[in-house]
Structures are given as C-alpha cells and as structure tokens.
Amino acid sequence: RIFQAKAGKLNLSLVAIDEAHCISQWGYDFRPSYLKIASLRDHISEKVPFLALTASATPQVIEDIMSKLAFRGKNVLRTSFDRKNISYLVRKVEDKGTYLIKTLQKAKGSGIVYVRSRKRCKEVAELLVANGISADFYHAGLPDELRDKKQGSWTVGETRVIVATNAFGMGIDKSEVRFVIHWDIPDSVENYFQESGRAGRDNKPSFAVLLYSKADKSRLTDTIRKKFPPVEKIKDTYEALCNFLQVPLGSGKDNVFDFNMSDFVSKYRLPVIETYNSLQFLQREGYLEFTEEINNPSRVHFIVSRDDLYKFQVANESFDGFIKLILRSYTGMFTEFVPINEEALSRKSAAARDTIYQYLVKLSSHNIIRYIPGKKTALVIFTEERLVRKALMISPGNYLHVKEKYEIRLDKMIEYADSDNHCRSVYLLDYFGEESDRCGICDVCRERNELDLSKYEFDLILEEIKSFLGKSSPDAEELVKLTDYPEEKVIKVIRWLLDHNKIVQDIDHKLTWKS
C-alpha cells in the first residue's frame, strides 16, 4: 500500500517482476502477494510497461503470468533451455557418502552439493573435509557476515566444494562451476533444473548429478504428508499463533509482529515442518503474511529539536563529530525513523563498528535519539482481524488444487529419476515445452552410445520386443527370430532391458515384460 501511494509520484519507466513464476498457482513457488502486483497499474501511467522475468516457467505458467499481470497482448521472449555443455546423470546408490567422496576425488574443479536440511548440510561438509576434500557448508540459518565469507571463499576458489541448502543460489557470480550434485531429490523439475543450471555457465563441459536411493521415494511420500497438514491442524496453528502473539479476538489487523518460530513450536510442542506449512496455507488464504527471517536494519530517530541538539553538541564535544557524521550520511531523521548501516558509518569514520554502536547507545540514553538495533527476525503480519475458529475458512478447493499440483510436480521429478531409457536433457526440455534431439552425453545416452544403435533403431526394436512379450513369453533365441531386425542389434537391446530390469528371465529362460 505504501508503494502504491507513492508510485504515482515516481518517474517510473518500467516495472520489472523477477521470479515471475511465483504469480501462478500452476507454478512451483506460488506466492499470494504476487497476485497484488497487477493492481499497481491503477496507480501509474498506462504507458509504463511491465516486464516479467523467470528462468523456470512451463508453457502453462507463462500463459498464467501474462493473464495475472494483465498484459495487453501475448508477448513472450524466450531463449532455449538447452544446456549443451551439461551432462545430466542419475546415480542410483544407497551409500551416497561413499559415492560422493569417490566422485569428488576424481572430478576436477569446484562445485555445489545441494542437500535439503541444515543439519545434513554440515554433516556432508564435515564428511568431505575428513576425506581430504576442501569443503564448507552454507544455509540460511548462518549469520549474514559468515554466509558472505563462506560464499566469497568459494567464489575465489579458496574453498572447492560448497555444501548448501537451496538458500545458496541468489547472487552466485561464478561461471566456472564444474559440477552440481544433488544429495537429495528436489520436489520439482523446476527446482532441479534451476539449481543444476548453476553448473557450466562458462559453457565448458560440466555435469549435474542426482543421487537417488530407494529411501528417497518413501521420504517424498512423507514430505507430502508434512507439506499438507490436515485443515484442523492448520486451524490449531492459527489459534496457537494468535495466543502466542497475544492477539485478542476481533483485533490485530495490519499489526506486525516479530516472530520466533523456535520459541513458538517449543511452547506449544508443535512439529516444525507441519507448522511452517500451516503458516504458508494461512498466508495463501489471506489471513496473514509470514515473512521468513529477514534483516531488519537498524533505525534512528532524533527526538530533540535542532536547537537542542546544537546545545548538546556544544556541551558534549566528544559526540560532536559522530553527530555530524550521521547527519551528513542520512536525511529525514528529525521527522521519522531512518534505516542506518553501522558498518557503512564505521568505514566512513575509520572507527570500529563497536565504537559506532556505543555512540548510538549513549545518544539514546541521553534521550537525543531513539535507536533500534538491527536484527534478523521473521515477521507475521495479520492482514485480517483475529477470527473465531469456526469462522476461519480454509478453502477445500484451494487446498486440494495446491496439493494436486504439488503431487504432479513431484511425480514428474520421480519419473525423471526413475527413467533409464529417456535422454535426460530431452526429458527436461520437454517439461518446459521445448523439443530437442538426444544430447548424447547424459547417463542414458552414454549407455545407448555403447550399444552402437541410433535412438530410432533402439526405440523401434524396444517397442517390437514389448509388443511380443505382451502376448507371449519366448526365450531370447525365439524372440530374436520373431523380430525383423538384425540379430546382433536385437540381442543388444535384450541385454539392455535385462540389465535395467525392464524384462525378467525365469528358470526356463523365458522372458517377460516387467510392468
């Protein structure tokens, strides 16, 4: 609302929406707040163009973006998703740690290992270091300065491997990334493609590896349960939140609260993941806005007049230089709280950051300023007044719609991991609505290359074998005679199908297609 009120007075030449896929309920990262962006058109000149940017939108999502942003006409500028220098590999392994160590001991260059949890992030990094591999870990729970330091060390090559959650990605400025390895399977093709695409931005040969085990499937099933808590659990979370923040019935609208998730779940003995996802649903339904940990900058407001401030400076010479520094650096401090940066003031004055902090605290104790130190915290904003439980409506349609779309995306990701007869690159590009030829360098294509068969030949022979085995159970020799293709080529395909458990051979050597 604040931006809408000021937008008409600004000299706007363009409105750019980054991560525009978030505006679509068909997308993998839908955010209700993005739906409000189009209303900005009512407050600015109709001549100001809108530009929506995304690196991971399916054709359906692209159509939805243009509709939700009220584009006057369909206008899509698209570059190919094809990354010809990336070799996509899926490795089905139960002992991921051993495989990762062996792979990184052989591989050259630097890269990223993505994991799903902060705990595993540290564990995997320590495993690599213990085996002589230069590595560090990175996740959103670390202090900003430490995260910047870790990312900087990796960027300049001091650290070879960064083990990270999906918090690592924004602002990466490193083109020579030779590998991206996923320890855990992502929950959507979009996420996987975006993260694996951080490899090889210098167009040199690189690889993206997905480590996949039998346990991953059951974990993903459990993920669905946690991501979509029962409606009554969502209502329980709402009531607990209101009590935790001491919001009375009928009040709270537009109130902003600092929110400590750890304290909240501890006090009410709530499961963390289900609680987090319950808050996401409450946000999606428009009852509140939940902002995960963000940096709230320090703020300062002078609460004395300029004349009284001058008298204070004359009487307290030790503060004079600092007061002049802060007034030269920022404006508007006599009328409202203004965000400040202690680090920037430290650099300008060549004083230690702690010295800057002490000046601010002392000026506050002298009632010259109000000083609110910066902190990293989550925020909860109530967009509606607190309701009684029975008035809290969680739309079954919205709930089921979101769940269905999530399950579809998850199924597609599992299909990608399970598949061993479709070119990885072709699969990914097809998902985003782009036709392509077999890449020749993924794990599937490499095995096909060893067969010395073209994709066309392989597919024809495979389909004929599948057709015969759907009607009878011949042995290999009989099957070769039934087909119209050269014997050596049919035998290669039969061996491939046996190796990949697509067909099974019984004690009498009879072949059966495994559904």
C-alpha positions as CSV (number, residue, x, y, z in Angstrom):
1,R,0.0,0.0,0.0
2,I,2.9,2.4,0.8
3,F,4.4,1.8,-2.6
4,Q,1.1,2.2,-4.4
5,A,0.6,5.5,-2.6
6,K,4.0,6.8,-3.8
7,A,4.1,5.1,-7.2
8,G,2.1,7.8,-8.9
9,K,4.6,10.4,-7.9
10,L,7.6,8.5,-9.1
11,N,9.1,8.8,-12.6
12,L,8.7,5.2,-13.5
13,S,9.9,3.9,-16.8
14,L,9.5,0.2,-16.3
15,V,8.0,-2.3,-13.8
16,A,10.1,-5.5,-13.7
17,I,8.9,-8.6,-11.9
18,D,11.6,-11.0,-11.1
19,E,10.9,-14.7,-10.3
20,A,7.6,-14.1,-12.1
21,H,6.6,-17.8,-11.9
22,C,5.6,-17.0,-8.2
23,I,2.5,-15.3,-9.6
24,S,1.0,-18.5,-10.9
25,Q,-0.9,-21.1,-8.8
26,W,0.3,-23.6,-11.5
27,G,3.9,-22.7,-10.7
28,Y,6.1,-24.5,-8.1
29,D,6.6,-21.5,-5.8
30,F,3.3,-19.7,-5.8
31,R,3.2,-16.6,-3.5
32,P,-0.2,-14.9,-3.0
33,S,1.4,-11.5,-2.6
34,Y,2.5,-11.6,-6.2
35,L,-1.2,-11.5,-7.2
36,K,-1.4,-7.9,-6.0
37,I,1.3,-6.7,-8.4
38,A,-1.2,-6.1,-11.3
39,S,-3.2,-3.6,-9.1
40,L,-0.2,-1.3,-9.4
41,R,-1.4,-0.5,-12.9
42,D,-4.2,1.5,-11.3
43,H,-1.7,3.9,-9.7
44,I,0.7,4.6,-12.5
45,S,0.6,5.7,-16.1
46,E,-0.7,3.1,-18.6
47,K,2.3,3.8,-20.7
48,V,4.7,2.2,-18.2
49,P,5.5,-1.3,-19.5
50,F,5.6,-4.4,-17.3
51,L,8.4,-7.0,-17.7
52,A,8.1,-10.4,-16.2
53,L,11.3,-12.4,-15.8
54,T,11.7,-16.1,-14.9
55,A,14.2,-18.9,-15.7
56,S,11.9,-21.8,-15.0
57,A,8.3,-21.5,-16.2
58,T,6.3,-24.1,-18.1
59,P,4.1,-23.0,-21.0
60,Q,1.0,-23.2,-18.7
61,V,2.7,-20.9,-16.2
62,I,3.8,-18.4,-18.9
63,E,0.2,-18.0,-20.0
64,D,-0.9,-17.5,-16.4
65,I,1.7,-14.9,-15.8
66,M,0.6,-12.8,-18.7
67,S,-3.0,-13.1,-17.6
68,K,-2.4,-12.3,-13.9
69,L,-0.3,-9.2,-14.8
70,A,-3.0,-8.0,-17.3
71,F,-0.7,-7.9,-20.3
72,R,-2.4,-6.1,-23.2
73,G,-1.4,-8.9,-25.5
74,K,0.7,-12.1,-25.5
75,N,4.3,-11.2,-25.8
76,V,6.9,-13.8,-24.9
77,L,10.7,-13.5,-25.5
78,R,12.2,-16.9,-24.9
79,T,15.7,-18.4,-25.2
80,S,16.3,-22.1,-25.3
81,F,16.5,-24.1,-22.0
82,D,19.1,-26.3,-23.7
83,R,22.4,-26.5,-21.9
84,K,24.5,-28.5,-24.3
85,N,27.6,-28.5,-22.1
86,I,25.9,-30.1,-19.1
87,S,25.9,-33.8,-18.8
88,Y,22.9,-34.8,-16.7
89,L,23.4,-38.0,-14.7
90,V,21.3,-40.0,-12.2
91,R,23.1,-42.4,-9.9
92,K,21.0,-44.9,-8.1
93,V,23.1,-45.5,-4.9
94,E,22.3,-46.5,-1.3
95,D,25.6,-45.3,0.1
96,K,25.6,-41.7,-1.1
97,G,28.5,-40.6,1.1
98,T,31.0,-43.1,-0.3
99,Y,29.9,-42.4,-3.9
100,L,30.2,-38.6,-3.3
101,I,33.7,-38.9,-1.9
102,K,34.9,-41.1,-4.8
103,T,33.3,-38.8,-7.4
104,L,34.8,-35.6,-5.9
105,Q,38.3,-37.2,-5.6
106,K,38.2,-37.9,-9.3
107,A,36.4,-34.8,-10.5
108,K,38.2,-31.6,-11.3
109,G,37.2,-28.0,-10.5
110,S,34.8,-26.6,-8.0
111,G,31.1,-27.2,-7.5
112,I,28.0,-27.3,-5.3
113,V,26.4,-30.2,-3.4
114,Y,22.7,-29.5,-2.6
115,V,21.0,-31.1,0.4
116,R,17.6,-30.5,1.9
117,S,18.4,-29.9,5.6
118,R,20.7,-27.6,7.5
119,K,21.8,-30.5,9.7
120,R,22.8,-32.6,6.8
121,C,24.5,-29.6,5.2
122,K,27.1,-29.5,8.0
123,E,27.4,-33.3,8.2
124,V,28.2,-33.8,4.5
125,A,30.7,-30.9,4.5
126,E,32.5,-32.5,7.5
127,L,32.5,-35.9,5.8
128,L,34.2,-34.3,2.7
129,V,36.8,-32.5,4.8
130,A,37.5,-35.7,6.8
131,N,38.3,-37.3,3.4
132,G,40.7,-34.6,2.2
133,I,38.3,-32.6,0.1
134,S,38.2,-28.8,0.5
135,A,34.6,-28.1,1.5
136,D,32.4,-25.8,3.6
137,F,28.7,-25.6,4.4
138,Y,26.1,-22.8,3.8
139,H,22.5,-22.3,4.8
140,A,20.1,-19.5,5.7
141,G,20.5,-20.0,9.4
142,L,24.0,-18.7,9.5
143,P,24.8,-15.0,10.2
144,D,25.0,-12.8,7.2
145,E,28.6,-12.0,7.6
146,L,29.5,-15.7,7.9
147,R,27.5,-16.6,4.8
148,D,29.1,-13.8,2.8
149,K,32.5,-15.0,3.9
150,K,31.8,-18.7,3.0
151,Q,30.4,-17.7,-0.4
152,G,33.3,-15.4,-1.0
153,S,35.9,-18.1,-0.2
154,W,34.1,-20.5,-2.6
155,T,33.8,-17.9,-5.3
156,V,37.5,-17.1,-5.4
157,G,38.5,-20.7,-5.2
158,E,39.8,-20.9,-1.6
159,T,37.0,-23.5,-0.9
160,R,36.5,-26.1,-3.6
161,V,33.1,-27.5,-2.7
162,I,30.2,-25.7,-1.0
163,V,27.5,-28.0,0.6
164,A,24.3,-26.0,0.7
165,T,20.6,-25.9,1.1
166,N,18.5,-24.2,-1.6
167,A,19.3,-20.9,0.2
168,F,22.5,-20.9,-1.8
169,G,21.9,-19.6,-5.3
170,M,20.8,-16.0,-5.4
171,G,23.7,-13.7,-6.5
172,I,26.1,-16.5,-7.4
173,D,28.7,-14.9,-9.6
174,K,30.9,-17.9,-10.5
175,S,30.9,-19.2,-14.1
176,E,33.5,-21.9,-13.7
177,V,31.3,-24.3,-11.7
178,R,32.2,-27.8,-13.0
179,F,29.6,-29.8,-11.1
180,V,26.3,-29.6,-9.2
181,I,25.4,-32.7,-7.2
182,H,22.0,-33.2,-5.5
183,W,22.3,-35.4,-2.4
184,D,18.5,-35.3,-2.0
185,I,16.0,-35.3,-4.8
186,P,14.3,-31.9,-5.2
187,D,10.5,-31.8,-5.1
188,S,10.0,-30.3,-8.6
189,V,11.7,-30.4,-12.0
190,E,11.8,-26.6,-11.9
191,N,13.9,-26.5,-8.7
192,Y,16.2,-29.2,-10.1
193,F,16.7,-27.5,-13.4
194,Q,17.4,-24.1,-11.9
195,E,19.9,-25.5,-9.3
196,S,21.7,-27.8,-11.7
197,G,21.9,-25.0,-14.2
198,R,24.4,-23.2,-11.9
199,A,27.0,-25.6,-13.4
200,G,28.9,-24.6,-16.6
201,R,27.9,-21.0,-17.1
202,D,31.2,-20.6,-18.9
203,N,30.0,-23.1,-21.5
204,K,32.7,-25.6,-20.7
205,P,31.9,-29.3,-20.1
206,S,30.2,-29.8,-16.7
207,F,27.9,-32.3,-15.0
208,A,24.8,-32.3,-12.9
209,V,24.3,-35.5,-10.8
210,L,21.2,-36.6,-8.9
211,L,21.9,-39.2,-6.2
212,Y,18.8,-41.4,-5.9
213,S,18.1,-44.2,-3.5
214,K,15.1,-46.4,-2.6
215,A,14.6,-44.5,0.6
216,D,14.1,-41.2,-1.3
217,K,10.7,-42.4,-2.5
218,S,9.3,-43.0,1.0
219,R,10.8,-39.8,2.2
220,L,9.0,-37.9,-0.6
221,T,5.7,-39.6,0.4
222,D,6.3,-38.4,3.9
223,T,7.0,-34.9,2.6
224,I,3.5,-34.7,1.1
225,R,2.0,-35.5,4.5
226,K,4.1,-32.8,6.2
227,K,3.6,-30.2,3.5
228,F,-0.2,-30.6,3.5
229,P,-1.3,-30.8,7.2
230,P,-5.0,-31.6,7.8
231,V,-7.2,-28.5,7.8
232,E,-7.9,-28.9,11.6
233,K,-4.2,-28.8,12.2
234,I,-3.9,-25.6,10.2
235,K,-6.7,-24.1,12.4
236,D,-4.8,-25.3,15.6
237,T,-1.7,-23.5,14.4
238,Y,-3.7,-20.3,13.8
239,E,-5.2,-20.3,17.3
240,A,-1.8,-21.1,18.9
241,L,-0.2,-18.3,16.9
242,C,-2.8,-15.7,18.0
243,N,-2.3,-16.8,21.6
244,F,1.4,-16.7,21.2
245,L,1.4,-13.2,19.9
246,Q,-1.4,-12.2,22.3
247,V,-3.8,-11.1,19.6
248,P,-7.4,-10.7,21.0
249,L,-10.5,-11.8,19.0
250,G,-11.6,-9.1,16.6
251,S,-8.3,-7.2,16.6
252,G,-4.8,-7.5,15.1
253,K,-5.5,-6.4,11.5
254,D,-2.4,-4.8,10.0
255,N,-0.3,-5.4,13.1
256,V,3.3,-6.5,12.6
257,F,4.9,-8.9,15.0
258,D,8.5,-10.2,15.3
259,F,8.2,-13.9,15.3
260,N,10.5,-16.6,16.6
261,M,9.5,-19.9,15.1
262,S,11.7,-21.9,17.5
263,D,10.1,-20.4,20.6
264,F,6.6,-20.9,19.1
265,V,6.9,-24.6,18.3
266,S,8.7,-25.2,21.6
267,K,6.0,-23.5,23.7
268,Y,3.1,-25.3,22.0
269,R,5.0,-28.6,21.3
270,L,4.3,-28.3,17.6
271,P,6.1,-30.2,14.7
272,V,8.3,-27.7,12.9
273,I,7.7,-28.7,9.3
274,E,3.9,-29.1,9.6
275,T,3.7,-25.8,11.5
276,Y,5.7,-24.0,8.8
277,N,3.4,-25.3,6.1
278,S,0.3,-24.4,8.1
279,L,1.5,-20.8,8.2
280,Q,2.0,-21.0,4.4
281,F,-1.6,-22.1,4.0
282,L,-2.9,-19.3,6.3
283,Q,-0.9,-16.9,4.1
284,R,-2.3,-18.4,0.9
285,E,-5.8,-17.9,2.3
286,G,-5.1,-14.3,3.1
287,Y,-5.3,-14.3,6.9
288,L,-1.7,-13.3,7.4
289,E,1.6,-12.7,5.8
290,F,4.5,-14.8,7.1
291,T,8.0,-13.5,6.2
292,E,10.8,-15.8,7.0
293,E,14.0,-14.5,8.6
294,I,14.9,-11.1,7.1
295,N,17.3,-8.5,8.0
296,N,15.6,-5.5,9.7
297,P,18.2,-2.7,9.5
298,S,19.0,-0.5,12.5
299,R,16.9,2.6,12.7
300,V,17.5,6.1,14.2
301,H,15.1,9.0,15.0
302,F,16.3,12.3,16.5
303,I,13.8,13.2,19.3
304,V,15.1,16.7,20.1
305,S,14.9,19.9,18.1
306,R,17.8,21.1,16.0
307,D,18.4,23.9,18.5
308,D,18.5,21.4,21.5
309,L,20.8,19.1,19.5
310,Y,23.2,22.0,18.9
311,K,23.3,22.8,22.6
312,F,24.0,19.2,23.4
313,Q,26.9,19.2,20.9
314,V,28.4,22.3,22.4
315,A,28.2,20.8,25.9
316,N,29.4,17.3,24.8
317,E,32.3,17.8,22.3
318,S,33.1,14.1,22.3
319,F,29.7,13.4,20.5
320,D,30.0,16.3,18.0
321,G,32.0,14.5,15.3
322,F,29.7,11.5,15.4
323,I,26.5,13.5,15.3
324,K,27.8,15.5,12.2
325,L,28.8,12.2,10.6
326,I,25.3,10.7,11.0
327,L,23.5,13.9,9.8
328,R,25.7,14.1,6.7
329,S,25.0,10.4,5.9
330,Y,21.2,10.4,6.3
331,T,18.3,12.7,5.9
332,G,14.8,12.9,7.5
333,M,15.9,11.8,10.9
334,F,14.1,14.6,12.7
335,T,10.7,13.5,11.4
336,E,10.8,9.7,11.4
337,F,12.9,6.6,11.9
338,V,15.5,6.2,9.2
339,P,17.4,3.0,8.5
340,I,21.1,3.2,9.0
341,N,24.1,1.0,8.4
342,E,26.6,0.8,11.2
343,E,29.2,-0.9,9.0
344,A,29.0,2.0,6.5
345,L,29.4,4.6,9.2
346,S,32.4,2.6,10.5
347,R,34.0,2.7,7.1
348,K,33.3,6.4,6.6
349,S,34.8,7.4,10.0
350,A,37.5,4.8,10.2
351,A,36.1,3.9,13.7
352,A,35.4,0.4,14.9
353,R,31.9,-0.9,14.4
354,D,31.6,-1.4,18.2
355,T,32.6,2.3,18.7
356,I,29.7,3.3,16.4
357,Y,27.3,1.1,18.3
358,Q,28.4,2.6,21.6
359,Y,27.9,6.2,20.3
360,L,24.3,5.3,19.3
361,V,23.5,3.6,22.6
362,K,24.9,6.6,24.6
363,L,22.9,9.1,22.5
364,S,19.8,7.0,23.2
365,S,20.5,7.0,26.9
366,H,20.9,10.9,26.8
367,N,17.4,11.0,25.1
368,I,18.9,12.6,22.0
369,I,17.8,9.8,19.7
370,R,15.7,6.6,19.6
371,Y,17.9,3.8,18.4
372,I,16.5,0.4,17.3
373,P,19.4,-2.0,16.6
374,G,19.1,-4.2,13.6
375,K,18.2,-7.8,13.9
376,K,17.4,-10.8,11.9
377,T,13.9,-12.0,12.5
378,A,10.8,-13.5,10.9
379,L,7.7,-11.3,10.8
380,V,4.0,-12.1,11.0
381,I,1.6,-9.5,9.7
382,F,-2.1,-10.0,10.3
383,T,-4.0,-9.0,7.2
384,E,-7.4,-9.7,8.8
385,E,-8.6,-9.3,12.4
386,R,-8.4,-12.5,14.6
387,L,-11.4,-14.7,13.9
388,V,-13.1,-17.4,16.0
389,R,-12.1,-20.9,14.9
390,K,-15.4,-21.7,13.1
391,A,-15.1,-18.5,11.0
392,L,-11.7,-19.5,9.8
393,M,-12.2,-20.9,6.3
394,I,-9.6,-23.0,4.5
395,S,-11.0,-23.4,1.0
396,P,-11.1,-27.2,0.2
397,G,-10.8,-26.3,-3.5
398,N,-7.6,-24.3,-3.0
399,Y,-6.2,-26.9,-0.6
400,L,-6.8,-29.7,-3.0
401,H,-5.7,-27.7,-6.0
402,V,-2.3,-26.8,-4.4
403,K,-1.9,-30.4,-3.2
404,E,-2.7,-31.9,-6.6
405,K,-0.3,-29.6,-8.4
406,Y,2.5,-30.4,-5.9
407,E,1.9,-34.1,-6.4
408,I,2.0,-33.8,-10.2
409,R,5.4,-31.9,-10.0
410,L,6.7,-34.4,-7.5
411,D,5.6,-37.3,-9.7
412,K,7.4,-35.7,-12.7
413,M,10.6,-35.4,-10.7
414,I,10.4,-39.1,-9.6
415,E,9.7,-40.1,-13.2
416,Y,12.9,-38.3,-14.2
417,A,14.9,-40.1,-11.6
418,D,13.4,-43.5,-12.3
419,S,13.7,-43.3,-16.0
420,D,16.6,-45.0,-17.7
421,N,15.5,-45.1,-21.3
422,H,14.8,-41.4,-22.0
423,C,17.6,-38.9,-22.6
424,R,17.8,-36.7,-19.5
425,S,18.1,-33.4,-21.5
426,V,15.2,-34.3,-23.8
427,Y,13.0,-35.0,-20.7
428,L,13.9,-31.7,-19.0
429,L,13.4,-29.7,-22.2
430,D,10.1,-31.4,-23.0
431,Y,8.9,-30.5,-19.5
432,F,9.4,-26.8,-20.4
433,G,7.7,-27.2,-23.7
434,E,10.8,-27.4,-25.9
435,E,11.6,-30.1,-28.5
436,S,15.1,-31.3,-28.8
437,D,17.3,-34.1,-30.0
438,R,19.1,-36.7,-27.8
439,C,22.0,-35.0,-26.0
440,G,24.5,-37.8,-26.4
441,I,26.2,-37.1,-23.0
442,C,23.8,-37.9,-20.2
443,D,24.0,-41.3,-18.5
444,V,21.1,-42.7,-20.6
445,C,22.7,-41.6,-23.9
446,R,26.1,-42.8,-22.9
447,E,24.7,-46.4,-22.4
448,R,22.9,-46.1,-25.7
449,N,26.1,-45.0,-27.4
450,E,27.8,-48.1,-26.2
451,L,25.0,-50.2,-27.9
452,D,26.1,-48.7,-31.2
453,L,22.4,-48.1,-32.0
454,S,20.7,-44.9,-33.0
455,K,17.8,-43.7,-30.9
456,Y,15.5,-44.5,-33.8
457,E,16.7,-48.1,-34.0
458,F,16.7,-48.7,-30.3
459,D,13.1,-47.4,-29.9
460,L,11.8,-49.4,-32.8
461,I,13.4,-52.7,-31.5
462,L,12.2,-51.9,-27.9
463,E,8.6,-51.4,-29.0
464,E,8.6,-54.6,-31.1
465,I,10.0,-56.6,-28.2
466,K,7.5,-55.1,-25.8
467,S,4.7,-56.0,-28.2
468,F,5.8,-59.6,-28.5
469,L,6.3,-60.0,-24.7
470,G,2.8,-58.7,-24.1
471,K,1.4,-61.7,-26.0
472,S,3.8,-64.5,-25.1
473,S,6.9,-65.4,-23.2
474,P,9.6,-66.6,-25.6
475,D,13.2,-67.2,-24.7
476,A,15.9,-64.9,-26.1
477,E,16.6,-67.0,-29.2
478,E,12.9,-67.2,-30.1
479,L,12.4,-63.5,-29.6
480,V,15.3,-62.7,-31.9
481,K,13.7,-64.8,-34.6
482,L,10.3,-63.1,-34.2
483,T,11.7,-59.6,-34.9
484,D,12.6,-58.1,-38.3
485,Y,15.9,-56.6,-37.2
486,P,19.5,-57.8,-37.3
487,E,20.2,-60.4,-34.7
488,E,23.2,-58.6,-33.1
489,K,21.1,-55.4,-32.6
490,V,18.1,-57.2,-31.1
491,I,20.5,-59.1,-28.7
492,K,22.0,-55.7,-27.6
493,V,18.5,-54.4,-26.7
494,I,17.5,-57.6,-24.9
495,R,20.7,-57.3,-22.8
496,W,20.0,-53.7,-22.1
497,L,16.4,-54.5,-21.0
498,L,17.6,-57.3,-18.7
499,D,20.3,-55.1,-17.2
500,H,17.8,-52.4,-16.5
501,N,15.2,-54.8,-15.1
502,K,12.7,-54.0,-17.8
503,I,12.3,-57.6,-18.6
504,V,12.8,-60.7,-16.4
505,Q,14.0,-64.2,-17.3
506,D,12.6,-67.2,-15.4
507,I,14.2,-70.5,-14.6
508,D,13.3,-71.8,-18.1
509,H,14.9,-68.7,-19.7
510,K,11.5,-67.4,-20.8
511,L,11.3,-63.6,-21.0
512,T,8.5,-61.5,-19.5
513,W,8.0,-57.7,-19.8
514,K,8.0,-56.3,-16.3
515,S,5.2,-53.8,-15.9
